[in-house]
């Protein structure tokens, strides 16, 4: 069978899209923790100042990234498999919710590993294997 997947073309650079985890900016948390430790444990004044301002900047970056992750645009996809089973949970052993056929347009709500939570036009939601769909931009 011929592979119908195409290369991803985007209108925006990839760095403008935030992770689907819903907790954007989590990489700034260890930076803030390290800077706070530097502030608390450093004996020299310059290191304490560096730690303090580093922690402030990391917390501000976390707040900004978290706010941006909440306002990301909806991601749409097309079912590429001939028939794809949509599950009630992100697990292969979960109950089958419904079946979607090739060419059906869906909206991706979130992703978890190899599973994508989707919503179709009639409001039904479920989990589908990410390999069965292709995102469109």
N, C-alpha and C positions, 0 to 999 in steps of 0.2 A: 504494500500500500504506500502511496506517495506521501511524504511528509509535507503537510500544508502549513507548517509554522513559518512565519516570516520574521525578518529582523525587526527589532523594536525601533520605531521612529517616534521621537518625542518632539513636541513643540517647545518644551521648556527643558533646560539642562537638568540632569538627574539630581544635582545638589539642591535644587529647589523643592524636591519632594522629601517629606519627612518620613521617618519610620512609621510602620503601621502599629507599633506597639501601644500607642496611646499615651506613653510616658516619655515624651520627647525630652531631649537634653539630659538623659541619665548619665552620659559620659562626664558631665560637669560635677556630679556628686563626689566621685573620688578625688577630683581636683580640689574641691572645696574642703574635703576632709583632710587631705594632705596639707593644704595651706593653713588650715586651722591648727593642725598638729605643729606645724612649723612656728606658728604664732605662739602657741602655748609652751613649746619646749626650747625654743631658741634663746640663747643667752645674750646675743648681740642685738642691739636696737635695730640695726638695718634689716636683720633677718626677721625680727618680729614685725616690723612695718611691712616687709614683703609678704609675709604670711597673712597678715590682716587684710591688706588690700587685695591679695590674690583670692582669699576666701570671699570677699565682697564681690569681686568681679565674677567668680564662678557661680555664686548664688544668683546674681543678676542674669547671667547667661542661662542658667537653668530655668528661671522664671520666663524669660523671653522665649526659649525653645519650647517650653511647655505650652505657652499661649499659642504659638504658631502651630503646634501639633494638633490643636483643637480645631483649627480653621482650615485644614487642608481640603482641597477640592475632592468631590466624589470620584472614585475610580471605577470605570466601566470596563466590562470584558465581554467576550463572545465565547460561547461553548464551542470547542473545536473537536471534541469527541462525537462520534455518531450518536451515542446515547450515554449520558453521564448520570449516575445515581447521586442524588443529593441526600446527605445524611442529617440526622437530627443533632448530632454532636461531632466534633472533630476526631472521630475514631472509626476505623474500618469495621468494627463490630457494632457500631451504633445502628439504631433503627433507621430504615430507609424512609425519608420524608416524601420525596417525589422524584421523578425522572425528567431531565432536560435533554433536549435534542440539539444536534449540531446547528449552529447559527443563532441560538437564543441569546439575546442581550441581557446581561445581568449587571448589577451594581455590587462591587466588592465593599463589604462593610468593614471587615478586618481579616487579618491573616494570622495563623498559628502554625508554625512549622510548614508542613506540606499541604495544609488545609487552608481554604479561604471561605470565610463566612460571606454568603451572598444574599441578595434580595432581588426578586424578580418584579416585574411591573405590577402584578396583582397583589403585591405585599407579602407573599410567602418568603420565608427565610430558611436557610439551611447551610450546611457545610458541604463543600465540594473539593475534590482533589485539585490542587493548584495546577497540576499538569494537564487537566482536562479543559482549562480555559486559557485564553490569551487576552492580556490587557490591551485596551485601545486608549489613545490619548487624543 
